[in-house]
Amino acid sequence: MTEARYVAHLGTVEHFKEHMREALRVEKATQAQEIVWLGDGAHWNWNMADELIPTAIQILDPMHAIEHASTCAKGPPLNKSILFDGEKKGIMVGRWNPLNTKLQ
């Protein structure tokens, strides 16, 4: 990734969507080779990405990945010690494969 733009908004999802639509227009997103949409895992966030820029690569941000993996690890059949032996650090530095393998 060579350039990044972050959009934050305190208000309704519809207002946020309008801010995102404008940011994508200003950045000429339709002309970009690749767009990455970083989200927190909320369904409305992924739905918005699908609607506004369907070709975007959607990525769950590292902090929420840890949070969601932790939630999964609290119940059967996963074993917390297997899942989290060093995996938090791996997620934070972009090493996703070991965690993904353990979740499969």
Backbone as ProteinMPNN parsed JSONL, in Angstrom:
{"seq_chain_A": "MTEARYVAHLGTVEHFKEHMREALRVEKATQAQEIVWLGDGAHWNWNMADELIPTAIQILDPMHAIEHASTCAKGPPLNKSILFDGEKKGIMVGRWNPLNTKLQ", "coords_chain_A": {"N_chain_A": [[0.847, -1.16, 0.0], [0.635, 2.134, -0.909], [-0.523, 4.583, -0.421], [-2.789, 6.042, 1.93], [-6.051, 6.666, 3.186], [-8.065, 7.77, 5.717], [-11.291, 7.72, 7.09], [-13.377, 9.131, 9.402], [-16.312, 9.367, 11.382], [-18.72, 10.745, 13.476], [-21.809, 9.854, 14.023], [-24.721, 8.983, 12.122], [-24.98, 5.889, 10.242], [-25.76, 6.325, 7.623], [-24.941, 8.995, 7.185], [-22.205, 8.636, 7.491], [-21.737, 6.982, 5.319], [-22.131, 8.782, 3.227], [-19.932, 10.477, 3.644], [-17.896, 8.639, 3.116], [-18.451, 8.024, 0.44], [-17.884, 10.502, -0.743], [-15.142, 10.745, -0.082], [-14.086, 8.608, -1.55], [-14.685, 9.503, -4.106], [-13.131, 11.887, -4.251], [-10.582, 10.793, -4.015], [-10.462, 9.445, -6.36], [-11.147, 6.731, -6.572], [-12.258, 4.833, -8.285], [-10.476, 4.719, -10.322], [-8.251, 3.577, -9.299], [-5.772, 0.989, -9.007], [-5.996, -0.89, -7.013], [-8.01, -1.199, -4.144], [-8.165, -1.082, -0.662], [-10.22, -1.952, 1.951], [-10.464, -1.318, 5.18], [-11.896, -2.663, 7.999], [-13.993, -2.994, 10.964], [-15.376, -5.284, 11.39], [-18.084, -5.077, 11.648], [-21.277, -5.77, 10.295], [-22.638, -3.826, 8.78], [-20.541, -2.265, 7.908], [-19.07, -3.875, 6.094], [-21.121, -4.292, 4.262], [-21.444, -1.693, 3.335], [-18.996, -1.313, 2.063], [-19.255, -3.208, 0.016], [-21.323, -2.015, -1.411], [-20.355, 0.616, -2.082], [-17.761, 0.333, -3.179], [-17.287, -2.251, -4.692], [-15.153, -3.794, -5.638], [-13.184, -3.656, -3.799], [-10.64, -4.896, -1.599], [-11.397, -6.468, 1.306], [-10.508, -6.095, 4.635], [-10.183, -7.204, 7.922], [-9.488, -5.24, 10.722], [-6.478, -5.408, 12.758], [-6.795, -5.2, 15.653], [-9.523, -5.756, 16.059], [-9.592, -8.267, 14.921], [-8.157, -9.747, 16.792], [-9.895, -9.42, 18.972], [-12.246, -10.735, 18.025], [-11.243, -13.316, 17.554], [-10.556, -13.983, 20.14], [-13.06, -14.115, 21.318], [-14.064, -16.351, 19.973], [-12.326, -18.259, 21.012], [-13.161, -18.608, 23.593], [-15.129, -20.488, 23.842], [-16.094, -23.971, 23.266], [-15.124, -25.623, 20.196], [-12.481, -24.891, 20.395], [-9.179, -24.619, 21.763], [-7.934, -22.416, 24.061], [-5.193, -22.043, 24.752], [-3.825, -23.18, 22.618], [-4.672, -21.549, 20.544], [-3.824, -18.924, 21.239], [-1.072, -18.831, 21.833], [1.263, -16.781, 21.329], [-0.049, -15.718, 19.118], [-1.395, -13.249, 19.124], [0.627, -11.345, 18.889], [1.576, -12.073, 16.371], [-0.623, -11.393, 14.737], [-0.607, -8.621, 15.028], [1.711, -7.878, 13.703], [1.174, -8.572, 11.174], [1.225, -11.282, 10.513], [-0.768, -13.567, 9.621], [-1.344, -16.206, 8.816], [-0.702, -18.477, 10.619], [-2.728, -18.225, 12.613], [-5.049, -18.379, 11.078], [-4.818, -20.999, 10.078], [-5.058, -22.465, 12.466], [-7.691, -21.845, 13.143], [-9.142, -23.115, 11.191]], "CA_chain_A": [[0.0, 0.0, 0.0], [1.472, 3.323, -1.002], [-1.26, 5.738, 0.084], [-3.92, 5.671, 2.771], [-6.976, 7.72, 3.595], [-8.95, 7.294, 6.772], [-12.479, 8.542, 7.252], [-14.066, 8.901, 10.669], [-17.515, 10.186, 11.48], [-19.572, 10.482, 14.628], [-23.176, 10.094, 13.568], [-25.438, 7.826, 11.582], [-24.335, 5.114, 9.185], [-26.055, 6.988, 6.348], [-24.04, 10.147, 7.05], [-20.858, 8.092, 7.288], [-21.689, 6.495, 3.946], [-21.948, 9.944, 2.359], [-18.531, 10.886, 3.799], [-17.086, 7.649, 2.404], [-18.69, 8.211, -0.988], [-17.136, 11.697, -1.139], [-13.711, 10.431, 0.006], [-13.773, 7.746, -2.689], [-14.723, 10.354, -5.292], [-11.968, 12.776, -4.207], [-9.386, 9.977, -4.231], [-10.589, 8.789, -7.665], [-11.034, 5.309, -6.255], [-12.624, 3.995, -9.43], [-9.316, 4.642, -11.213], [-7.151, 2.923, -8.584], [-5.531, -0.421, -9.326], [-6.432, -1.725, -5.893], [-8.55, -0.491, -2.981], [-8.278, -1.908, 0.535], [-11.22, -1.421, 2.89], [-10.162, -1.818, 6.519], [-13.108, -2.544, 8.796], [-13.997, -3.527, 12.326], [-16.141, -6.527, 11.436], [-19.531, -4.815, 11.684], [-21.914, -6.134, 9.022], [-22.952, -2.628, 7.991], [-19.291, -1.783, 7.32], [-18.8, -4.693, 4.902], [-22.184, -4.009, 3.299], [-21.129, -0.395, 2.737], [-17.889, -1.54, 1.13], [-19.839, -3.892, -1.151], [-22.149, -1.058, -2.152], [-19.617, 1.77, -2.591], [-16.569, -0.044, -3.961], [-17.377, -3.712, -4.644], [-13.898, -4.456, -5.987], [-12.223, -3.466, -2.706], [-10.202, -6.012, -0.758], [-11.892, -6.159, 2.639], [-9.619, -6.636, 5.658], [-10.525, -6.954, 9.318], [-8.332, -4.613, 11.359], [-5.828, -6.331, 13.71], [-7.358, -5.194, 17.008], [-10.799, -6.467, 16.043], [-9.288, -9.679, 14.65], [-7.813, -10.329, 18.101], [-11.12, -9.452, 19.767], [-13.143, -11.786, 17.527], [-10.598, -14.611, 17.795], [-10.664, -14.215, 21.584], [-14.441, -14.547, 21.547], [-14.143, -17.737, 19.489], [-11.517, -19.125, 21.867], [-13.8, -18.772, 24.909], [-16.037, -21.629, 23.874], [-15.643, -25.153, 22.535], [-14.178, -26.682, 20.497], [-11.104, -24.407, 20.351], [-8.409, -24.576, 22.997], [-7.332, -21.085, 24.138], [-3.733, -22.044, 24.772], [-3.365, -23.463, 21.253], [-4.99, -20.404, 19.695], [-3.203, -17.655, 21.576], [0.358, -18.876, 22.094], [1.999, -15.897, 20.439], [-0.795, -15.305, 17.929], [-1.718, -11.824, 19.168], [1.78, -10.636, 18.323], [1.587, -12.385, 14.947], [-1.65, -10.587, 14.088], [-0.216, -7.215, 15.042], [2.79, -7.635, 12.736], [0.719, -8.986, 9.854], [1.413, -12.713, 10.268], [-2.108, -14.113, 9.812], [-1.489, -17.609, 8.432], [-0.814, -19.464, 11.714], [-4.03, -18.116, 13.245], [-6.026, -18.884, 10.122], [-4.677, -22.456, 10.053], [-5.609, -23.008, 13.707], [-9.145, -21.677, 13.172], [-9.758, -24.046, 10.253]], "C_chain_A": [[0.899, 1.231, 0.0], [0.796, 4.565, -0.449], [-2.438, 5.247, 0.911], [-4.774, 6.905, 3.045], [-7.913, 7.1, 4.607], [-10.111, 8.261, 6.902], [-13.137, 8.136, 8.561], [-15.266, 9.833, 10.737], [-18.289, 9.771, 12.721], [-20.995, 10.843, 14.218], [-23.767, 8.823, 13.001], [-24.616, 7.125, 10.503], [-24.559, 5.796, 7.838], [-25.167, 8.21, 6.138], [-22.602, 9.694, 6.806], [-20.694, 7.622, 5.842], [-21.469, 7.658, 2.974], [-20.518, 10.476, 2.446], [-17.612, 9.93, 3.036], [-17.226, 7.813, 0.892], [-17.882, 9.406, -1.508], [-15.628, 11.443, -1.105], [-13.271, 9.574, -1.179], [-13.76, 8.551, -3.991], [-13.471, 11.236, -5.363], [-10.685, 12.006, -4.523], [-9.393, 9.255, -5.577], [-10.429, 7.267, -7.538], [-11.365, 4.406, -7.44], [-11.474, 3.844, -10.418], [-8.132, 3.91, -10.573], [-7.011, 1.469, -9.021], [-6.116, -1.32, -8.258], [-6.902, -0.833, -4.748], [-8.626, -1.499, -1.833], [-9.229, -1.21, 1.49], [-10.951, -2.087, 4.232], [-11.375, -1.596, 7.399], [-12.986, -3.234, 10.143], [-14.803, -4.814, 12.47], [-17.641, -6.325, 11.497], [-20.125, -5.11, 10.299], [-22.179, -4.915, 8.154], [-21.71, -2.079, 7.299], [-18.971, -2.549, 6.042], [-19.863, -4.455, 3.831], [-21.926, -2.689, 2.579], [-19.997, -0.538, 1.722], [-18.412, -2.202, -0.145], [-20.617, -2.924, -2.037], [-21.302, 0.028, -2.825], [-18.443, 1.411, -3.49], [-16.445, -1.564, -3.938], [-16.085, -4.45, -4.986], [-12.853, -4.361, -4.873], [-11.88, -4.787, -2.018], [-10.595, -5.638, 0.662], [-11.043, -6.878, 3.684], [-10.121, -6.237, 7.039], [-9.307, -6.38, 10.019], [-7.789, -5.509, 12.483], [-6.448, -6.351, 15.102], [-8.697, -5.939, 17.061], [-10.612, -7.944, 15.699], [-8.964, -10.396, 15.958], [-9.067, -10.466, 18.959], [-12.036, -10.594, 19.327], [-12.556, -13.185, 17.731], [-10.686, -14.973, 19.272], [-12.063, -14.703, 21.94], [-14.621, -15.999, 21.122], [-13.445, -18.693, 20.451], [-12.175, -19.395, 23.215], [-14.697, -19.995, 24.98], [-15.483, -22.802, 23.108], [-15.832, -24.944, 21.042], [-12.729, -26.205, 20.541], [-10.466, -24.391, 21.728], [-7.658, -23.249, 23.033], [-5.819, -21.114, 24.068], [-3.162, -22.327, 23.385], [-3.542, -22.216, 20.39], [-4.111, -19.192, 19.98], [-1.738, -17.71, 21.98], [1.084, -18.052, 21.049], [1.215, -15.365, 19.254], [-1.179, -13.838, 17.939], [-0.591, -11.017, 18.532], [1.831, -10.869, 16.814], [0.571, -11.558, 14.18], [-1.187, -9.138, 13.976], [0.903, -6.911, 14.051], [2.438, -8.18, 11.352], [0.94, -10.449, 9.517], [0.098, -13.42, 10.601], [-2.19, -15.614, 9.616], [-1.559, -18.593, 9.591], [-2.17, -19.431, 12.395], [-5.104, -18.693, 12.333], [-5.997, -20.404, 10.08], [-5.302, -23.068, 11.297], [-7.122, -22.889, 13.766], [-9.858, -22.621, 12.226], [-9.834, -25.387, 10.896]], "O_chain_A": [[1.813, 1.346, 0.817], [1.476, 5.509, -0.048], [-3.011, 4.191, 0.642], [-4.275, 8.028, 3.123], [-8.482, 6.034, 4.376], [-9.931, 9.476, 6.832], [-13.417, 6.961, 8.798], [-15.235, 10.947, 10.214], [-18.484, 8.583, 12.976], [-21.329, 12.02, 14.087], [-23.359, 7.719, 13.36], [-23.686, 7.696, 9.934], [-23.653, 5.841, 7.006], [-24.689, 8.439, 5.027], [-21.876, 10.294, 6.013], [-19.653, 7.836, 5.221], [-20.711, 7.533, 2.013], [-19.95, 10.884, 1.433], [-16.661, 10.365, 2.386], [-16.241, 7.748, 0.157], [-17.273, 9.335, -2.575], [-14.91, 11.881, -2.004], [-12.201, 9.795, -1.745], [-12.931, 8.312, -4.869], [-12.827, 11.322, -6.409], [-9.807, 12.515, -5.219], [-8.448, 8.538, -5.904], [-9.688, 6.627, -8.284], [-10.796, 3.322, -7.569], [-11.491, 2.944, -11.258], [-7.127, 3.654, -11.236], [-7.992, 0.807, -9.358], [-6.665, -2.381, -8.555], [-6.261, 0.169, -4.428], [-9.092, -2.624, -2.011], [-9.066, -0.03, 1.799], [-11.184, -3.285, 4.396], [-11.841, -0.465, 7.537], [-12.023, -3.95, 10.421], [-14.897, -5.368, 13.565], [-18.399, -7.291, 11.409], [-19.55, -4.747, 9.273], [-21.975, -4.953, 6.941], [-21.81, -1.491, 6.223], [-18.639, -1.946, 5.022], [-19.555, -4.421, 2.64], [-22.155, -2.571, 1.375], [-20.045, 0.056, 0.645], [-18.051, -1.8, -1.252], [-20.567, -3.012, -3.264], [-21.504, 0.33, -4.001], [-18.165, 2.116, -4.46], [-15.588, -2.105, -3.239], [-15.945, -5.626, -4.649], [-11.763, -4.92, -4.992], [-12.725, -5.671, -1.878], [-10.17, -4.6, 1.168], [-10.875, -8.097, 3.637], [-10.443, -5.075, 7.286], [-8.217, -6.945, 9.936], [-8.539, -6.274, 13.088], [-6.612, -7.426, 15.679], [-8.962, -6.671, 18.015], [-11.396, -8.783, 16.143], [-9.435, -11.507, 16.203], [-9.281, -11.498, 19.596], [-12.545, -11.338, 20.166], [-13.283, -14.128, 18.043], [-10.869, -16.141, 19.617], [-12.223, -15.601, 22.767], [-15.255, -16.785, 21.827], [-13.918, -19.806, 20.678], [-11.777, -20.328, 23.913], [-14.992, -20.485, 26.071], [-14.506, -22.657, 22.373], [-16.665, -24.121, 20.661], [-11.826, -27.024, 20.708], [-11.14, -24.173, 22.735], [-6.842, -22.972, 22.154], [-5.22, -20.282, 23.387], [-2.126, -21.773, 23.017], [-2.663, -21.872, 19.599], [-3.696, -18.502, 19.049], [-1.206, -16.699, 22.438], [1.475, -18.569, 20.002], [1.771, -14.617, 18.449], [-1.282, -13.226, 16.876], [-0.837, -10.115, 17.731], [2.107, -9.937, 16.059], [0.866, -11.071, 13.088], [-1.363, -8.506, 12.934], [1.022, -5.771, 13.602], [3.291, -8.243, 10.467], [0.852, -10.828, 8.349], [-0.117, -13.826, 11.743], [-3.056, -16.248, 10.219], [-2.409, -19.484, 9.563], [-2.718, -20.482, 12.727], [-5.979, -19.426, 12.795], [-7.053, -21.037, 10.05], [-6.001, -24.078, 11.206], [-7.781, -23.734, 14.37], [-11.039, -22.911, 12.413], [-10.322, -26.338, 10.284]]}, "name": "protein", "num_of_chains": 1, "seq": "MTEARYVAHLGTVEHFKEHMREALRVEKATQAQEIVWLGDGAHWNWNMADELIPTAIQILDPMHAIEHASTCAKGPPLNKSILFDGEKKGIMVGRWNPLNTKLQ"}
